[in-house]
Amino acid sequence: MPTLSIDEQRLYYTDNRVRQESPSLVLLHGAGGTHLSWGEVRLVKFAAAYALDLPGHGRSPLPGRASIEAYADVVMAFVTQLGLTNVVVGGISMGGAIAQVIGLRQPDWLSGLVLVGTAANLPVAEAIMGRIFSEFQAAMRLVAKLEWPKGTDERIVERSYQELASHTPQVVYDDFAACHLFDVRPQLAQIQVPSLVIAGDHDRLTPLPQLEFLAQNLPQARLVVVAEAGHMVALARPQAVIEAIEQWLAESGLIK
């Protein structure tokens, strides 16, 4: 994985430039996640895709960040350092919150947003927040369970748990605290770029009505609901997500 330095901190990312043409698709994972949360979706054929390990996550060293805005600063610095233009920012859950903040900032390089399993506000249950320091493993097992529909193969849930538990309790707590404070519902009309909202119909962490609200209140949004998928829709139904993104890119005029 290539790296670059932001504020004297190494940031790891994957570079899937199967084509040199724009747009560039910058992919952001959720709380306690890594670039692996995007799975095969990194192979979208109409874009140069970059999937980040945000600070403190995956291969990117500590520290993490304590707010959605601070993570947005990192992502914007990443885009600037690589000199990217015509950028679509994609985010899962917390990553989608980061993408929305970037949308509100309206940088001139931003062409669109892909918002997966996310919402305009992301409250976190006390059953999770209140146990991160005292019962970290139990809290992460609960999150991993909720990331998938009921009845999911336990081996799949275990992989999610292992990814979550690979982070420090402080990083995970700060991620969830940042999500809990995030709320841009009154500001959605200010996001003036085409947006694709992708929901799993069995999402237990960010239920479908929250994504419907997001799509209804963004000025240029399309909602795609993926059947038989939960919060980790990009891992569970990658081909459906890839097809949705590729069709949206083509129809929104973002392929140049």
N, C-alpha and C positions, 0 to 999 in steps of 0.2 A: 504494500500500500504506500502511495506517495504521501509526503507530509509537506506542510509549510508552517511558518512561525507567525503567530498572532499574539501580540503583547508578550513576546519572549516565551511563548508556550507552544509546543508542537501540537499540530492538529492533523490527525490522520484522516484519509479519505480514499475512496475507490474512484477510479477514473475509467469509465466505460465509454470511451469515445469511439463507438463503432462507426460513426460518421463525423466528419469535421464540421458539417454545417450546423448552424444554429437551428432550434433553440438549445440552450443549455438547461438541463434539468438538475437542480440542486435539491437533494433529498435529505430530509431531516427525520430522525427517529423520535420516539416518544420517551417519556420518563423512564429512567432505568434501562433504556434500550441501547442498541448499537446500530451501525449501518446494516447489519444482518436482518434487521426488522423488515427491510424492503425486499429481501429474497430476490427472486427472479425479475421483479419489476424494474430492477436496475438495467434491464436489457431492452428497454423501450427503443424501437428501431429508428424513430424519427428525431432523436435528440442525443446530445452528448450528456451522459448522466454522471453526476458526481454524488456519491453517498457519503455523508460525513459521520465520523465519530465525534460527537460534540465534546467539549472539554470535560475531562473526568470520566468519560465513558469509553468502553472498548479499549482501543489502543491509544487513545488520547490521554495524556497524563493529567493528574490532578493539578489545580483544583477545578471543580465544576463551577457553575454559576448559580446565583440565588434568585434570579428573576428571569422572566420571559424576555424582557427588554435587553438584559445583558447577553443572553444567548443570541438575540437578534443582532446585537453589535458584532458578535463573532462571525455570524453568517455573512453579514454585509462586508466585513473586512476580508473574508474568504473570497467573495465574488470580486471585490476590488483588486486583490492581489493577483488573481488569475486573469484579470482583464476581461471578464465575461460580459457579453451584451446579449440582449434578447433572452433573459433568464426567466424560467418558470421555477418557482420555489414550491416544492412538495413537502408536506409534513404530515406525519402520523401523530395523532393525539397531541402531546406537548409540542411536537414539531409543527403541527398545524397551528397552534397558538403562536409560535414563533413566526410562521409564515404570515399570519394575519397582521402581526405587529409590523412586519416589513411592508405589507400591503398598505398599512396606514401611513407609513413613512414615505411612500411613493418615490423610491429611487428611480432615476431615469432608465436604469437597465432592466427594471421589472416589467415582464410582459404578461405574467399570469400566475395563478396559484392552483395547486392541487391539494385539496384538504381531505385527509383520510381519517375516519374515525375520530373526528375532532369537533369542536363546537366553539361558539363565541364566549362561553364561560365553561370552566372545567372544575366544578367543586369535587373535592376528594373526601370520602367518608372517613369519619373518625376511627372506624374499625381498622382502617389502613394507617392513617397518619399517626394515630396514638400508639401504635405498636412498633413503629419502625426502629426505634432505639432499644426498646425493652424486649421485643420479640421479633427481631429482624427476619429470621427465616420463616416464621409462621406468617408474618405480614406479606412476605414476597410470595409464599405459596398461595395465599388468598388472592393476591393480584393476578398471579399466573392462571389460577383457576377461572377468574372472572374475564380474562382476556379471550377465552374460548367458549363456544356454546356448550351447554350441558350435554354430557355424553361423549365429549371429545376423548380420543385415545389418550390415556394417561402419559404415554411416552412423549406426546406432543406437548402436553402441559408441563412435563418435567423439563423439556428444553427451554421453555419460556422462563421457568423458575430459575434454571441455571444461569441464564443471561441476566436476570434481575439481581440474583444473589452474587454475581461477580463484581458488583459495584459496592462501594462503601455505604454504610447506612447514611452518612452525612450527604453524599451526593443524591441518593434516592430521596431522602427527606426534603432536601432543597428543591429537587425537581417537583415533587408533589405539592410542596408549599407554594412554589411559583405558579403551578396550575391552579391551585385553590384560590389564589388572589387574582387570577386572570379573568377579566370580564370586559369585552369590547362590544357588547350588545348595542349600546347607544351609538357606536361609531361605525357600524358595518356599512352604512351608506357611503362612507368616505373611501371605501376600497374600490377603486375605479379601474380594475383590470379584470379580464375574464377569469372565472374561477370554476373549477370542477370539484364538486363535493361527492366523495365516495363513502357510502355507508354499508356496513354489514347489517342485514336485517335481524341478526341475533346478537347485536352488540350489547353486552351487559355493563360495560363501563361508560360508554357514551351512547345512550339509547337513541334509536332512530328519530324520535321527535326533536331532539336537539340538533341533529344534522338537517332535518327538514326546516327548522327555524333558520339555521345558518344559510341554507340555500335560498330561502324565501326572502331574506333580508339583505343579501349581497346583490348589488345592482346588476351584475352580469354573471349569474351562476347557473350551472347545470347540476342537477342531482342524479347520481347513479346509485341504485340500491342493489347490492350483490346478495343473491339468495344463499341461504344456508351458510352464512359467514358471521363471525363475531368481530371483536375489536381488532384482531390480527388478520384482517381481510386480505392484506397484501401477501401474507404467507399462506393463508388458507386457499385463496382463489386468485393466484397470480395472473393467470391468463385473462380472467375477466377484468382485472384491474388494468393490465397492459392494454387490452383492447379498448377500454373506456378512455384511457389517456391518449392513445394514438388517434382514436376517432375525434376526440375533443381538440387535440392539437391541430388536426387537419381542418376541422370545421370552424375553428376559431381564427384561422388565418395566421397561426403562430409559426408555421413552418415556412421558412424563407430560403 
